């Protein structure tokens, strides 16, 4: 096997591989043994016709496809290693020459790991994230807890009309072009008005109707939609309002506080909520400060990502997602269909975030390299212990089950973590710019209550 490398633009390269005629012939024998039982040759028992006989009847190319796949499986990994390239994508294979008795020549076009040109990364300035808790934050949390403790009651008043936030128990059947369609009917369905859980415009047409009303609801299916045959089509739903229910919210007072918490008074409860929110916001602010510093460092760097690198990362993400969904009995097509998306559209939507993640990782790796950052043995051991505990395994047994590559991956991740800590420690976190008097009043610290 001969390997040559041709450098292309935008961090791509072409690996040119020549495989000897003898290796090609061996591969056709492998393909013959794999497929010989599929051929019915007059005068021979099935599977007993010689390779030359089958080739004479069907042409010498009959085994080329499987032979080529065998050659690629056995030679490409070696060629990729021999090329010395840092390959970051799946290869795009083109067969340049394939002929009986001759060497095979194929090319593999690949993306290569791009170089990173660091800009300013020490002492970058970013605006410090706000960790203050204001009165409206406490009120919003109280409102959320109040909603959690609401009672759902059935309205007995026959004249009571549906309004937003009510729950309409409905029977419905949908028609397109005058015909009922699959999945378009239901009974005793509890629909919260204003939840937008049905097709746009459906819920609004029920507002103002009473129990027992029969309503014609006209809507148009969106594009895209999980049921392709319904995309963009107008539909009529015949709806019967069988029941109206409403949420009854408890009063926010001392009694409420004593029922939902360990505190006897609303004042004590609000002070506790404020303390909890303060801790959460401080933790969130710490994470946001880190994100802002890293984003600034990445913005200051220059990296040209090859398209194939991003595409491969997106495909890997999709394959992993599909594997996890299959464990729940779903295909990726079914899951995305529920959201009105195709796999292709979903992957395209993921590319910007994926590209940002790749660029961030590359920049941080370059900083690790430039600063010669190496994680301590203590931090590596602590991480291994954490992982062993997660899998409920003895540490030594866990170590025996992972590879050197796994260990190196852990070390690389810890080095990245150390690099981020260094960047944050050396960054300048500026106080937020002063806002108007009105805005300042709105941001006034929540009282102790």
GUMARVO-893785 format. One line per field, with one value per residue (C-alpha): residue number from 1; residue in three letters; x, y, z. Coordinates in steps of 0.25 Angstrom, whole numbers. Example, Ala and Ser with C-alpha at 12.3 -4.5 7.8 and 13.67 -1.06 7.14 Angstrom:
// GUMARVO-893785
i (1:2)
aa (ALA:SER)
c1 (49:55)
c2 (-18:-4)
c3 (31:29)
END
This chain:
// GUMARVO-893785
i (1:2:3:4:5:6:7:8:9:10:11:12:13:14:15:16:17:18:19:20:21:22:23:24:25:26:27:28:29:30:31:32:33:34:35:36:37:38:39:40:41:42:43:44:45:46:47:48:49:50:51:52:53:54:55:56:57:58:59:60:61:62:63:64:65:66:67:68:69:70:71:72:73:74:75:76:77:78:79:80:81:82:83:84:85:86:87:88:89:90:91:92:93:94:95:96:97:98:99:100:101:102:103:104:105:106:107:108:109:110:111:112:113:114:115:116:117:118:119:120:121:122:123:124:125:126:127:128:129:130:131:132:133:134:135:136:137:138:139:140:141:142:143:144:145:146:147:148:149:150:151:152:153:154:155:156:157:158:159:160:161:162:163:164:165:166:167:168:169:170:171:172:173:174:175:176:177:178:179:180:181:182:183:184:185:186:187:188:189:190:191:192:193:194:195:196:197:198:199:200:201:202:203:204:205:206:207:208:209:210:211:212:213:214:215:216:217:218:219:220:221:222:223:224:225:226:227:228:229:230:231:232:233:234:235:236:237:238:239:240:241:242:243:244:245:246:247:248:249:250:251:252:253:254:255:256:257:258:259:260:261:262:263:264:265:266:267:268:269:270:271:272:273:274:275:276:277:278:279:280:281:282:283:284:285:286:287:288:289:290:291:292:293:294:295:296:297:298:299:300:301:302:303:304:305:306:307:308:309:310:311:312:313:314:315:316:317:318:319:320:321:322:323:324:325:326:327:328:329:330:331:332:333:334:335:336:337:338:339:340:341:342:343:344:345:346:347:348:349:350:351:352:353:354:355:356:357:358:359:360:361:362:363:364:365:366:367:368:369:370:371:372:373:374:375:376:377:378:379:380:381:382:383:384:385:386:387:388:389:390:391:392:393:394:395:396:397:398:399:400:401:402:403:404:405:406:407:408:409:410:411:412:413:414:415:416:417:418:419:420:421:422:423:424:425:426:427:428:429:430:431:432:433:434:435:436:437:438:439:440:441:442:443:444:445:446:447:448:449)
aa (UNK:UNK:UNK:UNK:UNK:UNK:UNK:UNK:UNK:UNK:UNK:UNK:UNK:UNK:UNK:UNK:UNK:UNK:UNK:UNK:UNK:UNK:UNK:UNK:UNK:UNK:UNK:UNK:UNK:UNK:UNK:UNK:UNK:UNK:UNK:UNK:UNK:UNK:UNK:UNK:UNK:UNK:UNK:UNK:UNK:UNK:UNK:UNK:UNK:UNK:UNK:UNK:UNK:UNK:UNK:UNK:UNK:UNK:UNK:UNK:UNK:UNK:UNK:UNK:UNK:UNK:UNK:UNK:UNK:UNK:UNK:UNK:UNK:UNK:UNK:UNK:UNK:UNK:UNK:UNK:UNK:UNK:UNK:UNK:UNK:UNK:UNK:UNK:UNK:UNK:UNK:UNK:UNK:UNK:UNK:UNK:UNK:UNK:UNK:UNK:UNK:UNK:UNK:UNK:UNK:UNK:UNK:UNK:UNK:UNK:UNK:UNK:UNK:UNK:UNK:UNK:UNK:UNK:UNK:UNK:UNK:UNK:UNK:UNK:UNK:UNK:UNK:UNK:UNK:UNK:UNK:UNK:UNK:UNK:UNK:UNK:UNK:UNK:UNK:UNK:UNK:UNK:UNK:UNK:UNK:UNK:UNK:UNK:UNK:UNK:UNK:UNK:UNK:UNK:UNK:UNK:UNK:UNK:UNK:UNK:UNK:UNK:UNK:UNK:UNK:UNK:UNK:UNK:UNK:UNK:UNK:UNK:UNK:UNK:UNK:UNK:UNK:UNK:UNK:UNK:UNK:UNK:UNK:UNK:UNK:UNK:UNK:UNK:UNK:UNK:UNK:UNK:UNK:UNK:UNK:UNK:UNK:UNK:UNK:UNK:UNK:UNK:UNK:UNK:UNK:UNK:UNK:UNK:UNK:UNK:UNK:UNK:UNK:UNK:UNK:UNK:UNK:UNK:UNK:UNK:UNK:UNK:UNK:UNK:UNK:UNK:UNK:UNK:UNK:UNK:UNK:UNK:UNK:UNK:UNK:UNK:UNK:UNK:UNK:UNK:UNK:UNK:UNK:UNK:UNK:UNK:UNK:UNK:UNK:UNK:UNK:UNK:UNK:UNK:UNK:UNK:UNK:UNK:UNK:UNK:UNK:UNK:UNK:UNK:UNK:UNK:UNK:UNK:UNK:UNK:UNK:UNK:UNK:UNK:UNK:UNK:UNK:UNK:UNK:UNK:UNK:UNK:UNK:UNK:UNK:UNK:UNK:UNK:UNK:UNK:UNK:UNK:UNK:UNK:UNK:UNK:UNK:UNK:UNK:UNK:UNK:UNK:UNK:UNK:UNK:UNK:UNK:UNK:UNK:UNK:UNK:UNK:UNK:UNK:UNK:UNK:UNK:UNK:UNK:UNK:UNK:UNK:UNK:UNK:UNK:UNK:UNK:UNK:UNK:UNK:UNK:UNK:UNK:UNK:UNK:UNK:UNK:UNK:UNK:UNK:UNK:UNK:UNK:UNK:UNK:UNK:UNK:UNK:UNK:UNK:UNK:UNK:UNK:UNK:UNK:UNK:UNK:UNK:UNK:UNK:UNK:UNK:UNK:UNK:UNK:UNK:UNK:UNK:UNK:UNK:UNK:UNK:UNK:UNK:UNK:UNK:UNK:UNK:UNK:UNK:UNK:UNK:UNK:UNK:UNK:UNK:UNK:UNK:UNK:UNK:UNK:UNK:UNK:UNK:UNK:UNK:UNK:UNK:UNK:UNK:UNK:UNK:UNK:UNK:UNK:UNK:UNK:UNK:UNK:UNK:UNK:UNK:UNK:UNK:UNK:UNK:UNK:UNK:UNK:UNK:UNK:UNK:UNK:UNK:UNK:UNK:UNK:UNK:UNK:UNK:UNK:UNK:UNK:UNK:UNK:UNK:UNK:UNK:UNK:UNK:UNK:UNK:UNK:UNK:UNK:UNK:UNK:UNK:UNK)
c1 (0:5:0:2:-4:-9:-11:-24:-30:-38:-31:-35:-26:-26:-20:-17:-16:-11:-14:-7:-13:-11:-18:-30:-30:-31:-42:-50:-48:-54:-66:-68:-68:-78:-88:-86:-99:-107:-104:-112:-103:-108:-101:-96:-102:-105:-92:-83:-80:-66:-62:-58:-71:-79:-71:-72:-87:-89:-77:-63:-69:-79:-71:-65:-74:-72:-57:-55:-63:-53:-41:-46:-49:-35:-26:-32:-29:-14:-14:-20:-9:2:-2:2:-11:-19:-32:-45:-56:-61:-54:-60:-56:-54:-49:-39:-36:-42:-38:-36:-22:-18:-15:-27:-25:-35:-35:-40:-43:-43:-43:-31:-30:-29:-18:-22:-16:-18:-22:-22:-26:-20:-27:-39:-50:-64:-77:-79:-92:-103:-106:-115:-129:-140:-154:-161:-152:-157:-172:-170:-165:-177:-186:-180:-182:-196:-199:-193:-203:-215:-228:-235:-250:-261:-270:-285:-291:-297:-295:-280:-272:-258:-247:-232:-225:-238:-238:-248:-251:-255:-259:-254:-253:-244:-248:-239:-246:-259:-253:-248:-233:-225:-221:-231:-241:-242:-251:-251:-238:-234:-229:-223:-228:-216:-206:-204:-203:-213:-211:-210:-224:-231:-232:-235:-248:-253:-252:-266:-273:-281:-282:-290:-287:-284:-273:-267:-253:-246:-230:-219:-208:-194:-182:-175:-184:-181:-192:-187:-201:-207:-196:-202:-216:-229:-236:-250:-251:-265:-263:-273:-270:-273:-268:-261:-251:-243:-231:-234:-221:-219:-217:-203:-203:-197:-206:-201:-187:-189:-196:-185:-172:-166:-169:-181:-181:-181:-170:-161:-164:-161:-148:-144:-149:-139:-128:-130:-131:-119:-111:-116:-113:-99:-96:-103:-95:-82:-85:-89:-76:-68:-76:-74:-59:-57:-66:-57:-44:-50:-55:-41:-35:-35:-39:-44:-53:-54:-69:-66:-62:-75:-83:-76:-79:-93:-95:-88:-98:-110:-105:-103:-117:-123:-117:-123:-137:-137:-135:-149:-155:-154:-147:-141:-150:-162:-157:-154:-167:-174:-167:-170:-156:-148:-134:-128:-134:-130:-116:-115:-120:-110:-98:-96:-95:-87:-77:-76:-74:-63:-56:-56:-50:-39:-36:-35:-26:-17:-16:-13:-2:4:3:8:-4:-4:-14:-9:-9:-18:-29:-28:-29:-41:-48:-45:-51:-63:-66:-64:-74:-84:-83:-83:-70:-57:-47:-36:-46:-51:-37:-34:-46:-43:-32:-20:-28:-39:-29:-23:-37:-39:-26:-29:-43:-37:-26:-37:-44:-31:-29:-43:-40:-27:-35:-45:-35:-28:-40:-45:-60:-65:-78:-90:-93:-102:-116:-127:-133:-146:-138:-130:-143:-148:-134:-135:-131:-143:-146:-144:-159)
c2 (0:14:26:41:53:66:78:86:99:102:91:79:69:58:44:37:22:11:-3:-14:-23:-35:-29:-25:-40:-45:-35:-40:-54:-49:-43:-56:-65:-55:-55:-68:-74:-63:-68:-78:-83:-94:-107:-104:-106:-92:-87:-97:-89:-84:-69:-69:-75:-65:-54:-59:-59:-46:-38:-37:-25:-33:-34:-20:-13:-23:-24:-9:-8:-19:-11:2:-5:-11:0:13:13:10:20:31:27:27:41:47:56:60:56:62:57:45:42:45:34:34:22:27:14:0:-11:-26:-29:-15:-7:0:15:23:36:40:55:59:71:73:79:94:103:113:127:132:147:153:143:148:159:160:170:166:171:164:156:162:153:162:158:168:168:164:151:147:151:142:130:132:132:119:112:118:112:98:98:102:94:90:91:88:100:97:110:106:121:122:124:119:129:128:119:111:96:92:77:74:64:67:61:68:68:71:72:68:55:51:48:39:44:56:52:51:50:56:63:74:86:98:110:119:107:107:92:90:96:111:118:106:110:124:120:113:125:131:118:110:96:88:97:91:99:98:102:105:105:102:92:98:96:87:77:63:58:62:59:70:81:94:89:96:87:87:82:79:82:79:86:76:82:95:95:106:107:113:120:120:134:137:139:133:121:119:120:110:100:100:102:100:115:120:134:139:149:137:130:141:143:128:129:141:134:122:131:138:125:121:134:135:121:124:137:130:121:133:140:128:127:142:141:129:135:147:139:131:144:149:136:133:119:114:102:92:90:75:76:82:73:60:66:68:54:48:56:51:37:38:44:33:22:28:30:16:11:18:11:24:27:40:43:40:49:61:59:62:76:78:76:67:61:69:82:79:76:89:96:90:94:109:104:92:101:110:98:92:106:108:94:97:110:105:93:103:111:98:95:109:110:96:92:78:73:69:54:57:63:51:41:50:49:34:32:40:32:19:23:28:13:7:0:-2:9:-2:-10:3:6:-8:-6:7:9:18:26:28:33:43:48:50:57:66:70:73:82:89:92:97:106:112:114:122:131:134:137:147:153:167:166:180:185:187:200:209:209:220:224:216:204:205:206:193:186:191:179:171:175:165:164)
c3 (0:-4:3:-2:4:-4:4:0:5:17:26:17:11:1:4:-8:-6:-16:-12:-20:-30:-21:-9:-19:-23:-9:-6:-18:-12:1:-6:-14:-1:5:-7:-14:-8:-14:-28:-36:-47:-56:-54:-40:-27:-20:-14:-21:-34:-35:-35:-49:-54:-47:-52:-66:-65:-58:-61:-54:-46:-39:-26:-27:-18:-6:-10:-9:4:10:5:11:24:24:18:21:36:33:22:31:42:32:26:39:39:50:44:50:40:33:19:6:-2:-18:-26:-36:-42:-41:-51:-51:-50:-46:-33:-28:-25:-17:-10:4:6:20:29:38:51:49:55:65:66:80:83:97:107:120:127:118:122:123:130:143:144:153:165:172:176:175:180:167:168:181:177:164:172:182:170:164:178:178:165:169:181:173:174:161:162:153:149:152:147:133:129:132:119:116:118:118:128:129:126:116:115:101:91:77:63:52:37:25:11:18:23:37:38:46:60:59:69:84:96:110:107:117:109:116:109:106:107:92:92:80:66:66:67:73:87:84:77:90:98:102:100:111:115:105:94:80:73:59:60:47:47:37:40:41:31:35:42:47:38:24:18:27:25:21:20:26:35:42:57:62:77:89:102:112:125:130:141:147:156:170:176:191:197:200:215:228:226:212:217:229:219:208:217:231:234:242:236:222:226:230:217:208:215:213:198:196:203:194:181:185:186:173:166:171:166:153:152:155:143:134:138:134:121:118:120:111:100:100:99:88:81:82:75:60:56:42:44:32:29:29:44:48:39:46:60:57:51:63:72:64:65:80:81:72:81:94:87:82:97:99:87:78:65:63:51:60:71:62:55:68:67:53:48:39:43:32:37:52:48:40:52:61:53:59:73:69:62:74:84:74:73:88:91:81:87:101:96:90:103:111:101:102:117:119:128:133:143:157:160:172:163:153:164:170:156:155:169:166:153:160:171:160:154:168:165:173:169:165:157:150:146:141:131:125:114:114:104:114:124:114:111:126:127:115:121:134:127:120:134:140:128:129:144:141:130:140:152:143:136:140:144:142:150:141:135:143:138:138:152:148:144:157:165:159:162:177:186:191:205:216:217)
END
